Amino acid sequence: MEIRNVSLETVCGVTSTLPENHLPEVAFAGKSNVGKSSLINALMNRKSLARTSGQPGKTQTINFYNINGQIYLVDLPGYGYAKTARKERELWGEMIEHYLHTSEVLRAVFLLVDIRHAPSENDRQMFDWMKYMGFDPVVIATKLDKIKRSQMDRQMKVIREGLGADSETIIVPFSAQTKQGRETIWDFMDQVIENETENA
């Protein structure tokens, strides 16, 4: 897709009402230090659309990015950051669950995990929750450039087994540095737009 226009249209905090969007939505979830902002910037070919930070846990809101007036990319709060107060972490978890449960135009969900490590308990819970809500999450294994090429297959297997994912679950290795995996992710998003147009 040629990205002609992208804007941060809506920001929802804990007490905000979710917008009633009519365009299809695709949501991205992941731990607070998994590189979600870097992925969003890489997808959009922007350097600072989503704010990256040396401090994990900065995304404390649900951010809705309008792309070309065709689709919303929904950036969910990073979860599982230990230095965040427990009550706050629980509120963010409730925000994510509420969104996944109530959005009527959510068409696809992506779960980001760090390719260098086995999935955490939080990752597993999020994966299971997405499945429970009826989605087939696409797993994005971030920070591909941080491992040797020879390690990739092994780490992909570690992620699949750690999430308890079956062979049907798609796992996309991704690097925000080299942009590897970017086109694959866009293929999924383009398919959502195409399906929406056909069903309109």
Backbone bond lengths (Angstrom), bond angles and torsions (degrees), N, CA, C in turn:
res aa  C-N    CA-C-N  psi(-1)  N-CA   C-N-CA  omega(-1)  CA-C   N-CA-C  phi
1 M - - - 1.466 - - 1.529 110.46 -
2 E 1.320 115.72 137.99 1.462 120.33 172.06 1.522 107.97 -85.02
3 I 1.326 116.48 120.38 1.463 120.62 -177.96 1.524 108.67 -87.41
4 R 1.303 115.36 104.41 1.464 120.70 -178.51 1.525 111.64 -89.09
5 N 1.330 115.65 -34.92 1.459 118.92 -175.49 1.522 109.51 -152.51
6 V 1.310 116.83 129.84 1.460 120.46 175.78 1.521 108.23 -140.88
7 S 1.318 115.71 134.27 1.468 119.11 -178.94 1.520 110.20 -144.52
8 L 1.320 115.04 146.80 1.453 121.19 172.81 1.521 106.43 -79.08
9 E 1.333 115.64 104.32 1.468 120.05 -169.78 1.525 112.85 -91.79
10 T 1.341 117.34 -40.52 1.462 120.86 -175.91 1.519 110.00 -138.27
11 V 1.330 115.72 137.33 1.469 122.19 175.38 1.519 107.64 -123.86
12 C 1.333 116.97 122.14 1.466 121.38 -177.05 1.524 110.55 -115.12
13 G 1.319 115.54 123.06 1.453 120.88 174.01 1.519 110.46 -92.76
14 V 1.321 114.84 -169.97 1.463 121.01 -175.45 1.523 112.12 -58.65
15 T 1.329 116.32 -38.05 1.470 119.44 -175.43 1.523 112.84 -97.21
16 S 1.336 117.69 1.36 1.465 120.60 -176.59 1.525 111.76 -76.59
17 T 1.326 114.55 154.56 1.464 121.00 171.52 1.515 108.43 -88.76
18 L 1.316 116.68 132.09 1.460 119.94 179.34 1.523 110.38 -65.62
19 P 1.326 117.77 142.80 1.469 120.22 -179.45 1.523 111.17 -70.03
20 E 1.323 116.27 150.94 1.462 121.03 175.14 1.526 108.24 -95.89
21 N 1.307 115.02 78.63 1.464 120.11 -177.83 1.524 110.90 -76.94
22 H 1.322 115.19 153.18 1.458 120.35 178.56 1.528 111.50 -110.26
23 L 1.327 116.69 -16.81 1.462 119.88 174.52 1.521 108.93 -81.06
24 P 1.331 117.80 155.79 1.471 119.66 178.06 1.532 111.07 -66.18
25 E 1.325 115.50 151.14 1.456 121.87 179.91 1.531 109.96 -119.66
26 V 1.328 115.71 144.18 1.467 121.67 168.72 1.526 106.04 -126.00
27 A 1.329 116.41 133.46 1.461 120.54 -172.64 1.522 111.08 -112.29
28 F 1.329 115.03 143.92 1.456 122.49 178.82 1.527 108.93 -119.89
29 A 1.331 115.92 124.23 1.465 121.35 -179.95 1.520 108.91 -127.17
30 G 1.330 115.45 153.95 1.453 119.35 177.59 1.510 110.87 175.02
31 K 1.311 115.76 166.52 1.456 121.11 176.94 1.526 110.43 -57.73
32 S 1.317 115.43 158.52 1.461 119.82 -171.89 1.526 113.76 -68.12
33 N 1.323 119.28 -16.10 1.469 119.72 -179.75 1.525 112.15 -118.71
34 V 1.334 116.28 27.58 1.468 119.90 -172.58 1.531 112.96 -90.32
35 G 1.341 117.26 -6.88 1.460 120.08 178.62 1.514 114.13 93.79
36 K 1.342 116.59 30.36 1.469 120.60 -176.86 1.535 111.34 -67.87
37 S 1.335 116.79 -42.69 1.471 119.44 179.74 1.523 110.80 -64.30
38 S 1.320 116.55 -39.17 1.467 120.08 178.80 1.522 110.58 -64.89
39 L 1.339 116.85 -38.00 1.458 120.80 177.84 1.527 110.67 -64.41
40 I 1.326 116.50 -45.85 1.472 119.96 -179.32 1.524 110.31 -61.70
41 N 1.333 117.19 -43.59 1.467 120.19 178.08 1.527 110.84 -62.10
42 A 1.336 116.88 -39.87 1.469 120.41 179.19 1.529 110.92 -66.34
43 L 1.332 117.10 -40.75 1.465 120.53 178.68 1.524 110.97 -61.69
44 M 1.333 116.14 -37.67 1.463 120.98 -174.70 1.531 113.50 -91.57
45 N 1.345 115.74 -1.64 1.467 119.54 -174.41 1.529 111.71 55.90
46 R 1.308 115.31 38.31 1.466 121.31 176.83 1.520 108.58 -121.97
47 K 1.328 116.56 149.05 1.458 118.75 -177.62 1.523 112.11 -86.81
48 S 1.317 117.51 -29.38 1.469 117.87 -173.61 1.520 112.77 -143.87
49 L 1.342 116.84 33.27 1.464 119.73 176.49 1.527 109.53 -63.86
50 A 1.330 115.65 -53.21 1.468 120.69 172.92 1.521 106.80 -97.27
51 R 1.310 116.70 131.72 1.453 120.03 -175.72 1.525 111.15 -74.15
52 T 1.331 114.65 123.64 1.460 119.11 173.54 1.521 107.56 -95.48
53 S 1.310 115.87 154.47 1.455 119.23 -175.72 1.512 110.48 -150.32
54 G 1.328 115.57 149.88 1.455 120.11 172.92 1.513 111.11 -73.81
55 Q 1.326 115.79 -11.13 1.461 120.65 179.65 1.520 109.27 -103.21
56 P 1.343 118.05 107.30 1.465 119.66 176.79 1.521 110.41 -60.05
57 G 1.330 115.54 154.92 1.456 119.82 176.22 1.508 114.07 88.93
58 K 1.346 117.60 13.44 1.465 119.62 -177.46 1.522 112.77 -76.05
59 T 1.333 117.17 -30.31 1.463 118.94 178.93 1.521 108.57 -78.19
60 Q 1.324 116.31 102.25 1.459 121.25 -176.88 1.523 111.09 -113.36
61 T 1.305 115.22 13.07 1.463 120.72 -177.86 1.527 108.80 -132.95
62 I 1.338 115.09 166.98 1.464 120.70 170.12 1.521 106.58 -95.63
63 N 1.326 116.79 119.11 1.457 122.03 -175.16 1.527 110.74 -109.24
64 F 1.321 115.55 127.68 1.460 121.73 -178.15 1.532 109.50 -106.94
65 Y 1.337 116.44 113.42 1.459 121.94 178.35 1.528 109.21 -101.07
66 N 1.331 115.66 122.29 1.466 121.45 178.13 1.528 108.54 -88.88
67 I 1.334 116.26 121.08 1.464 121.38 -177.97 1.530 109.42 -111.15
68 N 1.322 115.67 113.73 1.475 122.59 175.76 1.523 113.56 57.79
69 G 1.336 117.98 16.55 1.457 119.59 -175.92 1.514 112.64 65.09
70 Q 1.353 116.66 22.35 1.465 120.80 -176.53 1.524 113.67 -117.69
71 I 1.329 116.35 -30.01 1.459 119.85 -172.79 1.529 109.15 -156.92
72 Y 1.334 115.56 150.66 1.465 120.22 173.58 1.525 109.80 -105.44
73 L 1.321 115.29 130.49 1.455 120.88 167.35 1.523 106.10 -94.61
74 V 1.312 116.75 122.29 1.466 121.28 -175.31 1.526 109.11 -108.69
75 D 1.325 114.99 116.27 1.465 122.59 -179.34 1.527 108.18 -95.17
76 L 1.336 115.90 110.33 1.463 120.73 -178.06 1.531 110.39 -87.32
77 P 1.345 117.99 154.40 1.471 120.47 -177.97 1.520 111.36 -58.97
78 G 1.332 116.10 139.96 1.462 120.23 174.31 1.517 109.69 -64.60
79 Y 1.315 116.14 139.76 1.470 119.20 -176.59 1.525 110.80 -114.34
80 G 1.331 115.09 162.63 1.462 120.86 168.16 1.511 115.88 81.07
81 Y 1.337 118.56 15.81 1.462 118.76 179.05 1.519 110.39 -82.68
82 A 1.322 116.18 117.72 1.467 121.59 -168.60 1.525 113.73 -63.67
83 K 1.346 117.59 -30.02 1.469 119.23 -175.34 1.522 112.67 -80.92
84 T 1.307 116.24 -4.94 1.459 119.67 176.12 1.532 108.75 -81.94
85 A 1.305 116.34 140.09 1.466 119.80 179.87 1.525 110.08 -56.67
86 R 1.330 115.81 141.43 1.466 120.62 -175.41 1.526 111.89 -57.04
87 K 1.332 116.27 -41.52 1.473 119.34 -178.39 1.524 110.07 -61.25
88 E 1.342 115.48 -40.45 1.460 120.11 179.45 1.528 110.62 -65.71
89 R 1.332 116.60 -42.63 1.468 120.55 178.62 1.524 110.78 -59.50
90 E 1.335 115.54 -40.33 1.470 119.31 179.71 1.525 110.94 -65.77
91 L 1.337 116.55 -38.29 1.469 120.21 178.91 1.529 110.39 -63.96
92 W 1.340 116.51 -42.17 1.460 119.17 178.94 1.514 110.61 -63.92
93 G 1.331 115.98 -40.24 1.463 119.92 177.53 1.517 111.21 -60.25
94 E 1.336 115.62 -41.91 1.468 119.88 178.56 1.525 110.85 -65.56
95 M 1.348 116.72 -37.79 1.468 120.55 177.61 1.522 110.79 -60.05
96 I 1.335 115.63 -46.93 1.462 120.19 -178.39 1.527 110.13 -63.24
97 E 1.321 116.30 -46.77 1.468 120.44 -179.34 1.527 110.70 -62.21
98 H 1.339 115.89 -42.85 1.472 120.11 179.99 1.525 110.33 -60.93
99 Y 1.323 116.30 -43.30 1.458 119.74 179.92 1.527 110.94 -63.52
100 L 1.335 116.65 -50.60 1.466 120.27 -178.51 1.529 111.33 -60.11
101 H 1.322 115.20 -31.62 1.460 120.55 -175.64 1.529 112.53 -80.80
102 T 1.343 116.60 -30.58 1.469 118.98 -169.10 1.529 115.49 -108.50
103 S 1.337 118.71 -22.15 1.466 118.53 -177.20 1.527 110.09 -63.66
104 E 1.313 115.50 128.08 1.463 120.51 -179.04 1.529 112.31 -90.72
105 V 1.330 116.73 -7.80 1.472 119.37 -177.57 1.527 111.77 -120.09
106 L 1.329 116.74 12.19 1.462 120.11 176.48 1.525 108.94 -73.32
107 R 1.324 116.08 120.50 1.464 120.42 -173.91 1.523 113.85 -110.70
108 A 1.330 117.63 -22.00 1.470 120.01 -179.00 1.520 109.30 -155.69
109 V 1.341 115.45 148.41 1.460 119.71 177.25 1.533 109.19 -127.04
110 F 1.306 114.65 142.73 1.454 122.47 178.26 1.524 108.35 -120.57
111 L 1.321 116.11 133.13 1.456 121.07 177.71 1.520 108.66 -113.55
112 L 1.331 116.54 121.68 1.453 121.55 -179.22 1.530 110.44 -93.90
113 V 1.309 115.70 131.68 1.466 121.44 173.12 1.528 107.98 -133.40
114 D 1.310 116.08 153.54 1.463 122.59 -178.78 1.530 108.65 -81.53
115 I 1.327 116.53 120.57 1.470 120.43 -174.95 1.530 112.32 -64.30
116 R 1.328 117.61 -18.09 1.470 120.60 -176.66 1.519 112.95 -77.55
117 H 1.342 117.12 -19.12 1.463 120.45 -171.30 1.522 111.63 -128.38
118 A 1.311 115.86 156.53 1.466 120.42 170.86 1.527 108.49 -65.72
119 P 1.332 118.52 146.31 1.462 120.83 178.70 1.525 111.46 -57.51
120 S 1.339 115.48 143.47 1.464 121.01 178.42 1.529 109.83 -81.49
121 E 1.306 115.47 172.45 1.467 120.31 175.86 1.520 110.31 -60.49
122 N 1.340 116.55 -38.80 1.468 120.41 177.76 1.527 111.30 -62.41
123 D 1.344 115.97 -40.52 1.471 119.90 177.80 1.528 110.21 -61.51
124 R 1.307 115.77 -45.49 1.470 120.92 -178.79 1.532 110.47 -62.43
125 Q 1.338 116.03 -43.30 1.468 120.07 179.58 1.528 111.08 -62.85
126 M 1.347 116.37 -41.80 1.462 119.62 -179.98 1.521 110.69 -65.74
127 F 1.329 116.87 -42.10 1.462 121.38 178.18 1.531 110.10 -60.27
128 D 1.342 115.99 -47.37 1.468 120.62 -179.73 1.526 111.12 -62.91
129 W 1.345 116.57 -39.11 1.470 120.93 -179.40 1.526 110.39 -65.08
130 M 1.325 116.11 -43.58 1.466 120.34 178.47 1.530 110.53 -60.72
131 K 1.322 116.47 -42.52 1.464 120.23 177.73 1.528 110.58 -63.74
132 Y 1.327 115.25 -42.78 1.471 120.76 -179.87 1.530 110.89 -60.69
133 M 1.354 115.75 -34.34 1.467 120.31 -179.58 1.524 112.04 -79.22
134 G 1.324 116.72 0.81 1.461 119.83 174.74 1.512 115.46 95.76
135 F 1.330 116.53 8.62 1.458 119.80 179.42 1.526 110.50 -96.20
136 D 1.325 115.59 157.19 1.466 121.75 168.90 1.523 106.04 -109.39
137 P 1.334 117.02 89.84 1.460 118.37 -174.36 1.516 112.66 -63.11
138 V 1.328 115.45 139.35 1.461 121.42 170.02 1.526 106.15 -90.20
139 V 1.318 116.58 124.02 1.468 121.01 -178.61 1.526 108.75 -91.31
140 I 1.326 116.72 130.17 1.455 121.86 177.04 1.528 107.64 -110.44
141 A 1.319 115.56 117.78 1.471 121.36 -179.88 1.529 107.85 -92.33
142 T 1.330 116.23 100.23 1.466 122.04 -172.79 1.530 111.96 -81.53
143 K 1.345 113.50 170.71 1.477 122.69 174.34 1.528 111.80 63.92
144 L 1.326 115.61 36.44 1.463 121.54 179.91 1.525 111.60 -58.27
145 D 1.343 116.51 -33.75 1.465 119.96 -177.97 1.527 113.04 -69.85
146 K 1.332 116.85 -9.11 1.471 120.77 -178.87 1.534 112.62 -86.99
147 I 1.327 117.81 -6.51 1.470 120.08 178.64 1.522 109.58 -121.03
148 K 1.326 116.07 163.06 1.458 120.92 176.41 1.522 109.44 -74.58
149 R 1.315 115.23 148.49 1.467 120.29 179.62 1.534 111.39 -55.17
150 S 1.324 116.00 -35.97 1.465 120.43 -177.79 1.533 112.51 -68.79
151 Q 1.335 117.11 -15.20 1.465 121.01 -178.38 1.527 112.84 -91.18
152 M 1.326 117.19 -11.11 1.462 120.23 -169.15 1.527 112.93 -60.64
153 D 1.317 118.16 -51.16 1.463 120.56 -176.51 1.527 111.34 -59.48
154 R 1.338 115.62 -41.16 1.463 119.00 179.73 1.525 111.11 -63.79
155 Q 1.345 115.92 -44.08 1.470 119.45 -178.08 1.530 111.64 -68.65
156 M 1.314 116.87 -33.59 1.471 120.17 176.81 1.533 109.53 -64.02
157 K 1.323 116.38 -38.33 1.460 120.72 177.96 1.524 110.53 -66.80
158 V 1.339 116.79 -40.48 1.470 121.72 177.58 1.533 110.15 -59.23
159 I 1.318 116.65 -42.20 1.465 120.89 -179.81 1.525 110.92 -67.11
160 R 1.320 116.43 -46.92 1.470 119.80 -179.29 1.532 110.95 -58.81
161 E 1.332 116.10 -46.63 1.463 120.11 -179.16 1.526 111.19 -69.60
162 G 1.329 117.09 -37.92 1.456 120.95 -178.94 1.522 113.05 -65.37
163 L 1.334 116.15 -33.18 1.472 120.52 178.13 1.528 112.03 -84.71
164 G 1.321 116.31 -13.92 1.460 119.13 -173.88 1.515 110.75 71.46
165 A 1.336 116.33 30.27 1.465 121.53 -176.85 1.527 110.37 -84.38
166 D 1.328 115.90 141.92 1.464 118.85 178.33 1.531 109.95 -83.48
167 S 1.312 115.58 179.77 1.464 120.61 -175.41 1.529 112.71 -68.63
168 E 1.343 116.20 -16.17 1.470 120.42 -179.99 1.529 112.01 -78.69
169 T 1.328 117.29 -21.68 1.466 120.81 -177.73 1.523 109.75 -68.87
170 I 1.327 115.72 128.90 1.461 121.13 -179.39 1.528 109.06 -86.62
171 I 1.330 115.69 129.07 1.461 121.58 175.32 1.522 108.14 -119.98
172 V 1.329 116.15 123.00 1.462 121.74 -176.12 1.527 109.44 -109.59
173 P 1.336 118.87 114.74 1.467 119.39 173.86 1.524 109.56 -71.03
174 F 1.342 116.65 136.19 1.466 119.92 -171.85 1.519 111.00 -140.42
175 S 1.323 115.09 141.63 1.462 121.75 172.40 1.519 109.66 -131.03
176 A 1.334 116.38 123.15 1.464 120.04 176.22 1.531 110.40 -70.33
177 Q 1.340 116.37 -22.26 1.470 120.46 -179.14 1.523 111.44 -75.87
178 T 1.329 116.01 -50.08 1.469 120.05 -175.69 1.525 112.25 -94.45
179 K 1.319 117.22 -11.58 1.474 124.57 -177.01 1.535 112.80 71.80
180 Q 1.344 118.01 8.98 1.463 119.12 176.41 1.527 109.74 -61.25
181 G 1.321 116.96 131.38 1.459 122.16 -178.49 1.518 113.20 96.92
182 R 1.328 116.83 -15.36 1.476 120.27 -176.94 1.525 111.60 -59.91
183 E 1.323 116.63 -48.13 1.468 119.70 -177.02 1.529 111.46 -65.43
184 T 1.329 116.51 -34.84 1.467 119.98 178.34 1.520 110.73 -63.02
185 I 1.329 116.62 -43.58 1.473 120.50 178.97 1.524 110.04 -64.51
186 W 1.340 116.19 -41.64 1.459 119.05 178.43 1.531 112.08 -64.67
187 D 1.322 116.88 -32.03 1.470 120.15 177.20 1.533 110.17 -58.79
188 F 1.349 115.89 -42.40 1.470 119.58 177.98 1.522 110.62 -63.75
189 M 1.328 116.65 -42.98 1.465 120.11 -178.18 1.526 111.34 -68.05
190 D 1.338 116.13 -38.95 1.476 119.93 176.71 1.531 110.68 -62.45
191 Q 1.341 116.41 -36.71 1.462 120.77 179.24 1.520 110.35 -64.47
192 V 1.337 117.12 -38.95 1.464 121.18 177.00 1.528 110.33 -60.95
193 I 1.331 116.12 -45.85 1.474 120.80 179.29 1.528 110.21 -61.87
194 E 1.323 115.41 -44.77 1.468 120.60 -179.00 1.525 111.27 -61.59
195 N 1.340 116.43 -45.28 1.474 120.86 179.42 1.516 110.77 -61.87
196 E 1.329 116.01 -39.86 1.457 120.62 -178.41 1.524 110.48 -65.69
197 T 1.329 115.72 -40.16 1.464 120.67 179.89 1.527 110.28 -65.31
198 E 1.328 116.10 -41.93 1.476 120.29 -179.22 1.520 112.05 -66.11
199 N 1.345 115.93 -33.59 1.464 120.51 -176.82 1.519 113.80 -90.95
200 A 1.328 116.34 -0.69 1.469 119.86 -177.25 1.524 110.72 -70.08
